[in-house]
Amino acid sequence: MLKDLTPAGRQFAFLLVDKFSMLSLAAAIDVVRTSNRLLERDYYSWTTASADGETVMASNGLALKVDYAVADLPPQDILFTCVGLTTEFPAKSKVLSALRNWGRQGRGLGALAAGTFLLAEAGQLDGYRCTIHWENRASFQERYPDIECTNNVYEIDRNRYTCAGASTSIDLMLEIVRADFGSTLATAVANQVQHERIRSQGDRQRTGPESELAGKSEKLKKIVELMADNLDEPFSAAQLAKAANLSVRQVERLFLRHLNVTPSRYYMRMRLERARELLRQTNMPILSVALATGFSSHSYFAQSYRLQFGRPPSEERRSMVS
């Protein structure tokens, strides 16, 4: 067992909203619970809250009784918002008001997964760097273009703590533990929860297409990351090749060997996947979606979209409304 004689403790609160992610919450809490066990004392404590203090239903259908209404929550070191499938819920105004009040008092604020949306809507990420689950990043960037939202697994910027949710909640909390007690304890906790590798703040999320790249060429990964970061103004084949110190022909062979697709087709698929996210998650006009994913022609965008998904963008949008 690891022991520490530091007298002060740290207190965390988790603000839960309807359809919150139980996995994100449990992952975060179990890191600090396990830390306490290895320290042999309750250095970390945690509590839960909801908009009005009532029981909250998780996205998996389990109901969780909370300790406080958010307005009655006593001071904590960090208040984490825990959100799942939706950022719209009853008494949302109470939550936003509480977050603004928390920020005015200079307290720490955090977000698990889509909770980043609530911090931004409350004006608590202005001038801060943050992250969010890759599936929500496109809509977040369109809605809050002035906020730097990375594709990293977590971000800590002064007293703002955000992560992509699910298992990345483990990495974020392990970094907090590491900052408090050092790498030895953080590694011991990771071993206890069977977390194979502690990811750093600079590690990228394994997004949709990028998840195909496990164990593949590092140069291929670099090119795909460059593609993902430049969907609105796509790089040319020559620019991609230059970034990887390869010829255009070498890049083509790399994609065909590892992914059985040409670079241009792969890039197009990434852009269209982003377009589908924007159509499903935002109210952006279809032309704006086209421009945001590198298409200068509405007709070419519609044609490409139909070829990829079997229906035009307008039908995609209607299906989400109905």
Order of alpha helices (4+ residues) and beta strands (2+ residues): beta-alpha-beta-beta-beta-beta-beta-alpha-beta-alpha-beta-alpha-beta-beta-beta-alpha-alpha-alpha-alpha-alpha-alpha-alpha-alpha-alpha
